Amino acid sequence: MTDSPRLLGISGSLRAASYSTAVLAAFADATAAEAEWDHADIGLLPLFNQDHFVDPLPSAVAEFRAQIAAADGIVIVSPEYNHGIPGVLKNALDWASRPHNASPLLGKPVLVATASPAFTGGVRAQHQIRETLVSALASPVITPEIVVGLVATKITDGRFEDETTIAFARVGFAALFDQVAKGAGSTSR
Ligand SMILES: Cc1cc2nc3c(=O)[nH]c(=O)nc-3n(C[C@H](O)[C@H](O)[C@H](O)COP(=O)(O)O)c2cc1C
């Protein structure tokens, strides 16, 4: 393992001007000295169909799973849709989750954050996202929930700028790095 953990960022929104993606970018900027970042594009994934979970996997699926396997840890920033996990994110996690007990998500540390223009910051989606990760035998990082309320007021020219949130998220990143250092996420080296 190199000194810097390799992190894979996953935004739960496909929207071009997504607040979640902006928050993820700000987290990546804030931790650029401590981690190597890669980013997944879950918009490229087809809808999950178990008939297609055979060799060869759809190329976008194979690429996404390889990104996960190469990462020491994952950072998800997502909106909340109708009080739950966005379908595109669930779809991506479903593609990554098989076979059970031997998927690229197995034991992978995952830091979860949610964002919303509402005061509630997408907090109601957190449990569903974590529950999906637990089902996939990933290792969601235990930390105070990182919830970004009123996110639209914290975006300037498409960039998320809120030092209070970044400082709070650092606690979660410290827990993520600690979990990675204990070896939970290293599957490919
Ligand atoms: C289908 C749909 C459902 C939504 N449901 C919620 C919700 O339950 N709670 C909430 O806070 N915002 C909800 N919103 C508003 C989103 O938080 C808002 O559109 C946000 O900008 C989406 O995240 P993004 O900026 O990362 O794309 C919903 C939006 C859509 C399109």
The ligand as a Gaussian input file, in Angstrom:
#p B3LYP/6-31G(d) Opt

LIG

0 1
 C      -37.474000      12.799000      -7.758000
 C      -37.016000      13.776000      -6.707000
 C      -37.306000      13.534000      -5.394000
 C      -36.834000      14.405000      -4.402000
 N      -37.063000      14.102000      -3.097000
 C      -36.472000      14.853000      -2.138000
 C      -36.553000      14.461000      -0.778000
 O      -37.156000      13.490000      -0.406000
 N      -35.900000      15.223000       0.129000
 C      -35.188000      16.336000      -0.217000
 O      -34.595000      16.957000       0.661000
 N      -35.114000      16.730000      -1.509000
 C      -35.733000      16.015000      -2.477000
 N      -35.645000      16.384000      -3.788000
 C      -34.957000      17.627000      -4.118000
 C      -33.480000      17.373000      -4.297000
 O      -32.839000      17.439000      -3.030000
 C      -32.886000      18.434000      -5.216000
 O      -33.456000      18.309000      -6.514000
 C      -31.384000      18.331000      -5.287000
 O      -30.894000      19.427000      -6.011000
 C      -30.951000      17.022000      -5.935000
 O      -29.576000      16.817000      -5.700000
 P      -28.461000      17.257000      -6.747000
 O      -28.385000      18.755000      -6.701000
 O      -27.216000      16.607000      -6.256000
 O      -28.875000      16.781000      -8.121000
 C      -36.104000      15.543000      -4.776000
 C      -35.854000      15.787000      -6.125000
 C      -36.299000      14.918000      -7.073000
 C      -35.964000      15.191000      -8.532000

